[in-house]
Amino acid sequence: RVTLGLWDHWVPGANDALREIAEEWGRKNKVEVVIDFITSIGEKDLITAAAEARAGTGHDIMVHRTWQVAVYENQLEPLDDLVAEIEKNEGAYNDIARYLARPNGTWRAIVAPTGSHSYPVVSRLDLWKEHAGIDLLELFPAGPRDQARIDAEWTYERFLEGAKKLHAAGFPFGNPIGQTSDSQDWLGPLFLSFGSQPMSAEGDITIDSDGTRAALEFLKELTRYMPEDVYAWDDAANNRWIISGRGSAIQNPPSAWAVAKRDAPEVAAQLWHHDTPSGPNGRFRGSLPFFWGLWNFSTNKSAAKELLYHLASKEQVAKLLWASQGYDLPLQQDYYDHEVWLKESPPPGTLYNYPGRGNEQVIVTGFPAPPAVGARIYNEGLLAVLVARVTQGGESVEDAIAWAAEELEGYQRG
């Protein structure tokens, strides 16, 4: 018997496809496979993993988001042999996977074939063209692009100009600003685009910088043209915002679009996924990887490893990509030419730019800090709280930065 505690997918039908693949493997190998899908709303997946780690009992295989592999490093079974086999036969993992799932040189998890995603801008083609005068379909086609034009025209300065016009027309841009994962996954890349990161790889606190000041000044302006309640939004709120027809853009994987196809097809037909704006330091997109780890207190490690390998095979990952309607974004470059991102519609080509076709650099908020500190930067929402203190609380930029530096000192002490 192998039990799995996995993420409850946003996209309708994706869970069913995964369950079918796993249970079919179980029938062929005479192993009972039991999957519990656990929602990330209210951080229930994180809470469940923490409870199992404390109790030393629970599922055999457990999902871990982003930095959580480092959190449970000492309670996760080493998987170097399994990852070596996966990379040999199914394609090499990227640097983000190595950074997050291989703390201290030992693989403690594999990249989950479901859940991993990135945060492009998801925009209403009609609203941006009508009210902001920007033809996003022309700028980000589902095919060859003019990167020089994108670099010249798609900047945070231009984005802010568009956000002002769309707000005036009654269709604001909306993203959460709180201690939720979606908040970290757009704010971290934005800060880095202005040259700001909380901590260096060597553990030096670097939040007190001109880049941080520039990012905060930009967000003071941008938040004036966002919904006032974004500070209370959960990870589903921006999805609901764009699906409602009241929003002009969010940053999100294709889950909002997938639900809109079912619930608001007139909105889905206008949604386009494309690059983030660039800042003075470059163009960055947030990544939220999902990993599957095997608890070291599992009672059926051998069968669990065999199941993990089966689910990571190209044949099964391809099935899951279709089931997720292109939401899942494996951390293996070999998959980025998969036809799902060209064929999914409406509108035709809406997901073409989701894997990243230009010069965006994909990052995880907290990088490149040492993993123990990076996990706290992300999980405690350092940047989101910093932004809220300034834009909602009215605190001065200097005082807010001083607060963040003190928090980082506390993270280092443990």
C-alpha positions as CSV (number, residue, x, y, z in Angstrom):
1,R,0.0,0.0,0.0
2,V,1.3,3.5,-1.0
3,T,-0.4,6.6,0.2
4,L,0.1,10.1,-1.3
5,G,-0.8,13.5,0.0
6,L,-0.8,15.6,-3.2
7,W,-1.8,19.1,-4.2
8,D,-5.5,19.7,-5.1
9,H,-5.2,21.0,-8.6
10,W,-7.0,24.2,-9.7
11,V,-7.7,22.9,-13.2
12,P,-10.9,20.8,-13.5
13,G,-10.1,17.2,-14.4
14,A,-6.4,17.3,-13.6
15,N,-6.8,15.4,-10.3
16,D,-8.8,12.7,-12.0
17,A,-6.1,12.1,-14.7
18,L,-3.4,11.7,-12.0
19,R,-5.5,9.4,-9.9
20,E,-6.2,7.2,-13.0
21,I,-2.6,6.9,-13.9
22,A,-1.5,6.1,-10.3
23,E,-4.2,3.6,-9.7
24,E,-3.6,1.9,-13.0
25,W,0.1,1.4,-12.0
26,G,-1.2,0.0,-8.7
27,R,-3.4,-2.5,-10.3
28,K,-0.6,-3.7,-12.6
29,N,1.9,-4.0,-9.7
30,K,-0.6,-5.3,-7.1
31,V,-0.1,-2.2,-4.9
32,E,-3.0,-0.4,-3.3
33,V,-2.6,3.3,-4.2
34,V,-4.4,5.9,-2.1
35,I,-4.3,9.6,-3.0
36,D,-5.6,12.4,-0.9
37,F,-5.8,15.7,-2.7
38,I,-5.1,18.6,-0.3
39,T,-5.9,22.2,-1.1
40,S,-3.4,25.0,-0.9
41,I,-6.1,27.5,0.1
42,G,-5.5,28.4,3.7
43,E,-2.1,26.7,3.4
44,K,-3.7,23.3,4.2
45,D,-1.1,21.4,2.3
46,L,1.7,23.1,4.3
47,I,-0.2,22.5,7.5
48,T,-0.7,18.8,6.7
49,A,3.0,18.3,5.9
50,A,4.0,20.0,9.1
51,A,1.7,17.8,11.2
52,E,3.0,14.6,9.6
53,A,6.6,15.7,10.1
54,R,6.0,16.3,13.8
55,A,4.1,13.1,14.3
56,G,6.5,11.0,12.3
57,T,3.5,9.3,10.5
58,G,1.2,10.0,7.6
59,H,1.4,9.6,3.9
60,D,4.3,7.8,2.2
61,I,4.7,10.5,-0.4
62,M,4.0,14.2,0.4
63,V,3.8,17.3,-1.8
64,H,6.2,20.1,-0.8
65,R,6.0,23.6,-2.4
66,T,8.9,25.8,-3.3
67,W,11.2,26.0,-0.3
68,Q,9.6,23.3,1.8
69,V,12.1,20.5,0.8
70,A,14.8,22.4,2.7
71,V,12.4,22.8,5.7
72,Y,12.0,19.0,6.0
73,E,15.4,18.0,4.7
74,N,16.2,15.7,7.7
75,Q,12.9,13.9,7.5
76,L,12.9,13.2,3.8
77,E,14.4,10.1,2.3
78,P,17.5,10.7,0.0
79,L,16.5,10.2,-3.6
80,D,19.8,10.6,-5.5
81,D,19.5,7.2,-7.2
82,L,15.9,7.9,-8.3
83,V,16.7,11.4,-9.6
84,A,19.7,10.1,-11.5
85,E,17.5,7.6,-13.3
86,I,14.9,10.2,-14.1
87,E,17.4,12.6,-15.5
88,K,19.1,9.9,-17.5
89,N,15.9,8.7,-19.2
90,E,13.4,11.6,-18.9
91,G,15.5,14.8,-19.1
92,A,17.6,16.9,-16.8
93,Y,16.1,19.2,-14.2
94,N,16.8,22.9,-14.3
95,D,18.8,24.9,-11.9
96,I,15.8,26.0,-9.8
97,A,15.0,22.3,-9.1
98,R,18.6,21.7,-8.1
99,Y,18.7,24.7,-5.8
100,L,15.4,23.8,-4.0
101,A,15.3,20.0,-3.9
102,R,19.0,19.3,-3.4
103,P,19.8,20.9,-0.1
104,N,23.4,20.3,1.0
105,G,24.1,18.2,-2.2
106,T,21.5,15.4,-1.6
107,W,18.2,15.1,-3.6
108,R,15.4,15.0,-1.1
109,A,12.5,15.1,-3.6
110,I,11.7,14.8,-7.2
111,V,10.0,17.6,-9.2
112,A,6.2,16.8,-9.1
113,P,4.8,16.3,-12.6
114,T,1.7,18.3,-11.5
115,G,1.6,21.7,-9.8
116,S,4.8,23.4,-10.9
117,H,4.0,26.7,-12.6
118,S,5.1,30.2,-13.4
119,Y,3.6,33.6,-13.2
120,P,3.2,35.3,-16.6
121,V,1.0,38.3,-17.0
122,V,-2.6,37.2,-17.9
123,S,-4.2,40.1,-19.8
124,R,-7.5,41.0,-21.4
125,L,-6.5,41.6,-25.1
126,D,-9.6,43.7,-25.8
127,L,-9.3,45.9,-22.7
128,W,-5.6,46.7,-23.1
129,K,-6.1,47.5,-26.8
130,E,-9.2,49.6,-26.3
131,H,-8.2,51.5,-23.1
132,A,-4.4,51.4,-23.0
133,G,-3.7,51.4,-26.7
134,I,-1.4,48.4,-26.4
135,D,-1.9,45.4,-28.8
136,L,-0.5,42.6,-26.7
137,L,-1.3,40.0,-29.4
138,E,1.0,41.9,-31.8
139,L,3.7,42.3,-29.1
140,F,3.6,38.7,-27.9
141,P,2.5,36.6,-30.9
142,A,2.1,32.8,-30.8
143,G,5.2,32.5,-32.9
144,P,8.4,34.4,-33.8
145,R,8.7,37.6,-31.8
146,D,10.5,40.9,-32.1
147,Q,12.4,40.8,-28.8
148,A,14.0,44.3,-29.4
149,R,10.6,45.8,-29.6
150,I,9.4,44.0,-26.5
151,D,12.5,45.3,-24.6
152,A,11.7,48.8,-25.7
153,E,8.0,48.8,-25.2
154,W,7.1,46.4,-22.4
155,T,8.6,47.9,-19.3
156,Y,7.2,48.6,-15.8
157,E,7.0,52.3,-16.8
158,R,4.8,51.4,-19.7
159,F,2.8,48.9,-17.7
160,L,2.1,51.6,-15.1
161,E,0.8,53.9,-17.8
162,G,-1.5,51.2,-19.0
163,A,-2.6,50.3,-15.5
164,K,-3.6,54.0,-14.9
165,K,-5.8,54.1,-18.0
166,L,-7.4,50.7,-17.3
167,H,-8.2,51.8,-13.7
168,A,-9.8,54.9,-15.1
169,A,-11.9,52.8,-17.4
170,G,-13.0,50.6,-14.5
171,F,-10.9,47.6,-15.2
172,P,-7.9,47.6,-12.7
173,F,-4.9,45.3,-12.7
174,G,-5.1,43.0,-9.6
175,N,-2.6,40.9,-7.7
176,P,-2.6,39.9,-4.0
177,I,-0.3,41.6,-1.5
178,G,-0.2,39.4,1.6
179,Q,1.4,36.3,3.1
180,T,0.2,34.1,0.3
181,S,2.3,32.3,-2.3
182,D,0.9,34.2,-5.2
183,S,2.0,37.4,-3.5
184,Q,5.6,36.3,-3.2
185,D,5.6,35.0,-6.8
186,W,5.0,38.3,-8.4
187,L,6.6,40.7,-5.9
188,G,10.0,38.9,-5.7
189,P,10.6,39.1,-9.5
190,L,9.4,42.7,-9.5
191,F,11.8,43.7,-6.8
192,L,14.7,41.9,-8.6
193,S,13.8,43.7,-11.8
194,F,14.6,46.9,-9.9
195,G,17.9,45.4,-8.6
196,S,16.6,44.4,-5.1
197,Q,17.0,41.1,-3.3
198,P,16.8,40.6,0.4
199,M,20.0,38.5,0.9
200,S,23.0,37.3,-1.1
201,A,24.1,33.7,-1.6
202,E,26.8,34.3,1.1
203,G,24.2,35.4,3.6
204,D,24.8,39.2,3.5
205,I,21.7,41.2,4.1
206,T,21.1,43.3,1.0
207,I,17.6,44.6,1.4
208,D,18.8,48.2,2.2
209,S,19.6,49.2,-1.4
210,D,18.6,51.7,-4.0
211,G,16.9,48.9,-5.9
212,T,14.6,48.3,-2.9
213,R,13.8,52.0,-2.7
214,A,13.0,52.1,-6.4
215,A,10.8,49.1,-6.2
216,L,8.8,50.5,-3.3
217,E,8.4,53.9,-4.9
218,F,7.1,52.1,-8.0
219,L,4.6,50.0,-6.0
220,K,3.4,53.1,-4.1
221,E,2.3,54.4,-7.5
222,L,1.0,51.1,-8.9
223,T,-1.1,50.2,-5.9
224,R,-3.1,53.4,-6.3
225,Y,-4.6,51.8,-9.4
226,M,-5.3,48.4,-8.0
227,P,-8.4,47.2,-6.0
228,E,-8.2,48.5,-2.5
229,D,-8.8,45.0,-0.9
230,V,-5.8,43.3,-2.5
231,Y,-4.1,43.1,0.9
232,A,-6.8,40.6,2.0
233,W,-6.8,38.5,-1.2
234,D,-6.0,34.8,-1.0
235,D,-4.5,32.8,-3.9
236,A,-7.8,32.4,-5.6
237,A,-8.9,36.0,-5.4
238,N,-7.0,37.2,-8.5
239,N,-8.4,34.3,-10.4
240,R,-11.9,35.4,-9.4
241,W,-11.0,39.0,-10.3
242,I,-10.1,38.3,-13.9
243,I,-12.9,35.8,-14.4
244,S,-15.5,38.3,-13.1
245,G,-14.8,40.5,-16.1
246,R,-13.8,43.5,-13.8
247,G,-10.1,42.9,-14.1
248,S,-7.8,43.8,-17.0
249,A,-4.8,41.7,-15.9
250,I,-3.3,39.5,-13.2
251,Q,-0.2,37.4,-12.9
252,N,-1.0,33.8,-12.7
253,P,-0.5,30.4,-14.4
254,P,-3.3,29.3,-16.8
255,S,-5.7,28.2,-14.0
256,A,-7.8,31.3,-14.1
257,W,-8.1,30.9,-17.9
258,A,-9.0,27.3,-17.6
259,V,-11.9,28.0,-15.1
260,A,-13.0,31.0,-17.3
261,K,-13.4,28.6,-20.2
262,R,-16.0,26.8,-18.2
263,D,-17.6,29.6,-16.3
264,A,-17.0,32.8,-18.3
265,P,-16.2,31.8,-21.9
266,E,-16.5,35.4,-23.1
267,V,-13.7,36.3,-20.7
268,A,-11.5,33.3,-21.6
269,A,-11.7,34.2,-25.3
270,Q,-9.8,37.4,-24.5
271,L,-7.2,36.2,-22.1
272,W,-3.5,36.1,-23.2
273,H,-0.5,34.8,-21.3
274,H,2.7,36.7,-21.9
275,D,6.0,38.1,-20.5
276,T,6.3,40.2,-17.4
277,P,7.4,43.8,-17.8
278,S,11.1,44.7,-17.5
279,G,12.8,47.0,-15.0
280,P,16.2,48.6,-14.8
281,N,17.8,45.3,-13.8
282,G,16.1,43.0,-16.3
283,R,12.9,40.9,-16.8
284,F,12.0,38.3,-14.3
285,R,9.1,35.9,-13.8
286,G,8.2,34.0,-10.7
287,S,8.3,30.2,-10.5
288,L,6.5,28.1,-8.0
289,P,7.9,24.5,-8.2
290,F,6.1,21.6,-6.6
291,F,8.1,18.6,-5.3
292,W,7.2,15.1,-4.1
293,G,9.2,13.8,-1.3
294,L,9.3,10.4,0.4
295,W,9.1,10.6,4.2
296,N,11.9,8.7,5.9
297,F,9.3,7.1,8.2
298,S,7.4,5.6,5.2
299,T,6.7,1.9,5.6
300,N,6.8,1.1,1.9
301,K,9.7,3.0,0.4
302,S,10.5,0.6,-2.4
303,A,7.0,0.6,-4.0
304,A,6.8,4.4,-3.4
305,K,10.0,5.0,-5.4
306,E,8.8,2.8,-8.2
307,L,5.5,4.8,-8.3
308,L,7.4,8.1,-8.3
309,Y,9.5,7.0,-11.3
310,H,6.4,5.9,-13.2
311,L,4.7,9.2,-12.6
312,A,7.8,11.1,-13.7
313,S,8.1,9.3,-17.0
314,K,7.6,11.3,-20.3
315,E,4.6,9.2,-21.2
316,Q,2.7,10.0,-18.0
317,V,3.9,13.7,-17.8
318,A,2.6,14.2,-21.4
319,K,-0.9,12.9,-20.3
320,L,-0.8,15.2,-17.3
321,L,0.1,18.2,-19.4
322,W,-3.0,17.7,-21.5
323,A,-5.1,17.1,-18.4
324,S,-4.0,20.4,-16.8
325,Q,-4.7,22.2,-20.0
326,G,-1.1,23.5,-20.1
327,Y,-1.1,24.7,-16.5
328,D,1.7,22.4,-15.3
329,L,5.2,23.5,-16.3
330,P,7.8,20.8,-15.7
331,L,11.2,21.9,-14.6
332,Q,12.7,20.1,-17.6
333,Q,13.5,22.0,-20.8
334,D,12.7,19.0,-22.9
335,Y,9.0,19.6,-22.4
336,Y,8.8,23.2,-23.4
337,D,8.1,22.5,-27.1
338,H,5.1,20.3,-26.2
339,E,2.2,21.0,-28.4
340,V,-0.2,21.6,-25.6
341,W,1.0,25.3,-25.4
342,L,0.4,25.8,-29.1
343,K,-2.9,24.0,-29.4
344,E,-4.8,25.0,-26.3
345,S,-7.5,27.7,-27.0
346,P,-9.4,30.0,-27.0
347,P,-8.0,32.2,-28.1
348,P,-5.6,30.2,-30.3
349,G,-2.1,30.4,-29.0
350,T,-3.0,31.9,-25.6
351,L,-0.5,29.6,-23.9
352,Y,2.3,29.8,-26.4
353,N,4.3,32.2,-24.3
354,Y,3.6,30.5,-21.0
355,P,6.8,28.4,-20.9
356,G,8.8,31.6,-21.6
357,R,10.0,32.3,-25.1
358,G,12.0,35.5,-24.6
359,N,14.6,36.9,-22.2
360,E,12.7,36.5,-18.9
361,Q,14.7,34.9,-16.1
362,V,12.6,32.6,-14.0
363,I,13.3,32.9,-10.2
364,V,11.9,31.9,-6.9
365,T,11.4,34.6,-4.3
366,G,14.1,34.3,-1.7
367,F,16.8,33.2,-4.1
368,P,19.8,33.3,-3.8
369,A,19.7,33.4,0.0
370,P,20.8,30.3,1.9
371,P,17.9,27.9,1.8
372,A,17.0,28.1,5.5
373,V,16.7,31.9,5.2
374,G,15.2,31.8,1.7
375,A,12.4,29.6,3.0
376,R,11.5,32.2,5.7
377,I,11.7,35.1,3.2
378,Y,9.1,33.3,1.1
379,N,6.9,31.6,3.7
380,E,6.7,34.7,6.0
381,G,6.0,37.0,3.1
382,L,8.8,39.4,3.9
383,L,8.4,41.4,0.7
384,A,4.6,41.5,0.7
385,V,4.6,42.8,4.3
386,L,7.3,45.3,3.4
387,V,5.1,46.6,0.5
388,A,2.0,46.7,2.7
389,R,3.7,48.7,5.4
390,V,4.5,51.4,2.9
391,T,1.5,51.3,0.5
392,Q,-1.3,50.5,3.0
393,G,0.2,51.4,6.4
394,G,1.8,54.7,5.3
395,E,5.1,53.9,6.8
396,S,8.1,55.6,5.3
397,V,10.3,53.7,2.8
398,E,13.3,54.1,5.1
399,D,11.5,52.8,8.2
400,A,10.1,49.9,6.3
401,I,13.4,48.9,4.9
402,A,14.9,49.1,8.4
403,W,12.2,46.8,9.7
404,A,12.9,44.3,6.9
405,A,16.6,44.3,7.7
406,E,15.9,43.5,11.3
407,E,13.6,40.6,10.2
408,L,16.3,39.2,8.1
409,E,18.8,39.3,11.0
410,G,16.2,37.3,13.0
411,Y,15.9,34.8,10.2
412,Q,19.7,34.3,10.3
413,R,19.7,33.7,14.0
414,G,17.0,31.0,13.5
